[in-house]
Amino acid sequence: MNKIIAIVGPTGVGKTKLSIALAKKYNGEIINADATQVYKGLDIGSAKVREEEKEKIIHHLLDIKDIDQEYSIYDYQKDARDVIEEIRKKGKTPIFVGGSGLYLKACLYDYKLSYEKKKNTYDEMDNEQLYDYLIKLDPQIKIDKNNRPRLIRAINYYLENNKSISENKTDKLLYDTLFIGLSVDREVLYDRINKRVDEMIKNGLLEEVAQFYDKNIRTKPLLNAIGYKELYQYFDKEISQEEAIDKIKQNSRHYAKRQYTFFKNQLPVVWFNVDFENFDKTIKEVSNYIDSN
């Protein structure tokens, strides 16, 4: 099979399970497309695939960086494209899976990226202040004011290149790719997200975060990623544990909504409604679509 498969969708919708099934069927290897999962130790909060879930399928770009190492979209573009060639040389199918849409666009489209020299994280500014600062620099830009990593990157890009990051966009797809989107009724999804967070807490998310907090590690992945930033607020005694958990659920739901918006507007996704009662039915529907293309 010469095509690349990219499985997208919001958090908690079954992307991992589908990716394993498709990797088995199409002799594939999986490439992580989640910005948090590149880091070692961010396992429970990022819903990283567990070893027993992999079913011996090779996974790439998981656990490749320590928590104090920088990893930019420029780095991901280079690494992911190298992995595509590595997988294809084996005669196998590259299968991307993850919720970081910008990672996918940077890799699969003709994005001209350069090494980012400016690393300012603007810790002293909240999202509203960041957005206002960016609009002063780049009045025409359209960007989600709640997406802090993208706001920071857009500011740094403008200051470094004296032009808008919007000028870096392209609709030219470099690889023959099938974009598979998993969707579900919003209320069902939100209920799954809430239960998933409860399960993360039960499985040791507080302990996972505490091991970094106790070492006074305050790097960007920990202070920006959902599930980690809220618990840092709890450990800092800014909010209660119950409030932190509620914020994780709320932020996860908001993130899922933003993911849908990005994928529907930015990528040529073919969507499939997930049947959680009979997931094999969903796998079959997706497989039939892939076979027909």
N, C-alpha and C positions, 0 to 999 in steps of 0.2 A: 504493500500500500504506500503510495507516494505522498499522500496528504498528511498534514498535521491535524491533530484533533485538539481543540481547546475547550475545556469544560468550565463554564462560568456560572455565576449565580450568587445569591446572597449567602451569608453564613448560615449553617444549620440546615441546608436543603438537600444534602446527600451527594455532594460532588465527589467526596473521597470514595464512597462505595461504588459509584458509577465508574470512576476512573480505574479501579481495580478490575472490574468486570470487562471493561473495554480493552484494557491492557492484555488480559488473558485472550480475548477473542481476536485481537488484531496484532498480536505479537509486539506489544508496545512496552516502552519504558516511560515512566512518569517524570515530568519536570514541574517542580514546585513554582507556583505563581502567587505566593503569599508573602508579603514583605516582612512579616514578623517571623515566619517559620524558617528563614535563613539563619536565625540566631540559635545557638546552642542554649539549652536550658529553658527556653520559652515554649514549653510543651503543652501543658494543660490549658493555659489561657489562650493559646493560638489554635487549639483543637488539632494539633499536629498528629498526623497519622502514626499510630502505634506500630511497633515492629510486627506484632501478630496480625495486624490488619493488612499489612503489605502483601501477605501471601506470596513472599519470595519475589515479588515484582521489584525491579530496580527503580529506585527513586533518586532524582538528582536535585541539587541545590537546596537540600535540607541540612540544617546544622553545619553550615559552612563557615560561620563567623562567630567569634566570641562576642559577648554582649558589649564590650568596650571598643569594638572595631567599627569603623565607618563602612557603610555599604550603600552605594547610591544607585539610582536608576541607570546611570551610565555603566556601573559595574555589572548590574543585572543584564543589561542588553548584551554586553560582550560575553558574559558567562553563558547565558541561555542560548545564544547563537552558536557558541562552541559546542554546547551539549547537543543541539539539534544535529550538527554534522557528525558528532561522535555516534549518536544513535543510528543515524542513517547509514553510516559506514558498516554497521552491523546488519543492515537490511531490516531494521525494526522501525516501528512507528512511534514518533514523538507525541506524547500526550500531555498537554499542559493542564494543570488543575489548580484553581485558586481564585481568590476574590480580589486581587490587586489588579484592577483593570489597566492602570497606567503601565505596569510592568509588561503586560501582554502587548499593549500597543507599541511600547518602546522596542520590544524584541521583534515582533512580527511585521511591523510597518516600517516604512523608510524614514525613521526618525533620525535626524542628524544631532547626535549628542556629543558633548565634549566633557572632559573631566572637570568636575565642579570644584573650583578653587575656594570659593567662599563657603564657609561652614557655619556662619552665624545662625544660632537657633532662636534668638530673640526671646529668651526665657522671661524677660522683664515685661513682655507684652502679651495681652490676652488676644483671642482670635479677632475680636472686633477691632482692636487697635492695629493688628497685623493687616486686616482687610483694608482699613482706612489708609494705612501707609502705602499698601500696594496700589490702591486706586489713585493716589497722588502721583505715584511713579508711572502707572500704566492705566490711564482712565478708561480705555476701551475694553480691558480684559473682562471676560466672563468666567467666574470661578466661584466655587462653593465656599462661602465665608466660614463654614464650620469645619472645613478640611484643612487642619493646621499644617500637616506636612506639605501639601500642595501650595498653600499660601507662602510658606517659608521658601520653598524651592522657586516659586515665581519671583519673589523679591530678590533672592540671591542671583537668580539668572539675569534679571534686569540690571542689577547693579554691576554684574560682571561683564555683560555683553552690550549694555545700553540699548537693549531692544526687548520687546515683549516675548515671553515664552510662547505665546500664542502663534508667533511666526514660525515656530518650530514644528507645528502640526502638519500632518500629511495623511491623505487617505489612500496612499499607495501601499498595497499589501505585498510584502516580499515573498511570502510563502503561500502555497496552496493550502488553505486552512479551512476546516469545518468548525464553526463556533457553535457549540452545544450549550444551551442555557436551560437550567432547571428552575422551575417556578412552582409556586404553590399559593393557595389562598392566603391573603395577608394575615388573617386572624390565626390560621393554623401555623403559619411561620412564626408569628410572634409568640405563640404558646410554646412552640418547640424551642425557640431561643431562650425563653424564661426557664424552661425545664433544663435546658442544656447548661445554663449558668449554675443552677442549683446542683447539677451533677458535677460540674467542675469544682465547686466548693467542696462537695463531698469527697472528690477524688484527690484533694490536696492542693488546690490553687493557692490558698493562703500561705501554705508552707513553701510552695514554689516561689512566690513573690518575696517572702520573708528572707529567703537565703540570699537574695540580692540586696534587699533593704538593710539587713544586718551588717553587710559589708560596705554600706554607704555607697553603693553603686547607683548613680543617677544619670545613666546615659539615655540618649534619645529614644531607643526602642522601649525602654521601661517607662519613660515619662509620657510617651505618646500612644502606646498601644492599649487598646481596650482590654480591660481585665487586669492590667498592671498599674496604669496611672491611677485608677480609682482606689486600689488597695494601698498604693503609696500615700494617698490622702488619708486613708484610714490609719495607717501606721504613723503618719505625722500628727495624728489626733485632730485632724481638721473635720472629719466626719465619723459617724459610728460605723460599725461593721455592717449593720443592716442597711444604712444609707449607701455604703460602698457597693453592696450587692445589688441594690435597686438601681444605682447609677450604671453598673455594668450592664444590666438588662436593658435599661433605657438607651444607653449609648449603642449597644449591639443592635437594637431595633432600628435606631436612626441610621446606623451604618448600613444595615440591610436595605433600607429605603434608598440611600445614596448609591449603593451598588446597582440596584435595579435601574436607576436613572442613568448611570454611566453606561452600563452594558447596552441598554436599549437605544441610547443616543450615539454611542461611540463605536459600536462593533456590529457587524452583520450577523447577529445571533438568531438561530432558529430555536424557539422555546418549546419545552416539553413540560407538561404538568406532571408532577411527581405523585405516584400512588404509593404512599408509605405502607399501606396495608398489603400491597403486592408489588414490591419494588422490582421484581423480575419482569413485570409488565412494562415498567418504565425502561428498563435495560433493553427489552426487545424492541420497543418503539424507537429508541435512539439507534440501535443497531440496524434496524430496517432503513432508517434515514441514511445512515452512513453507507450501507451497502448500495443504496440507490444512487449515491453520489460518487 
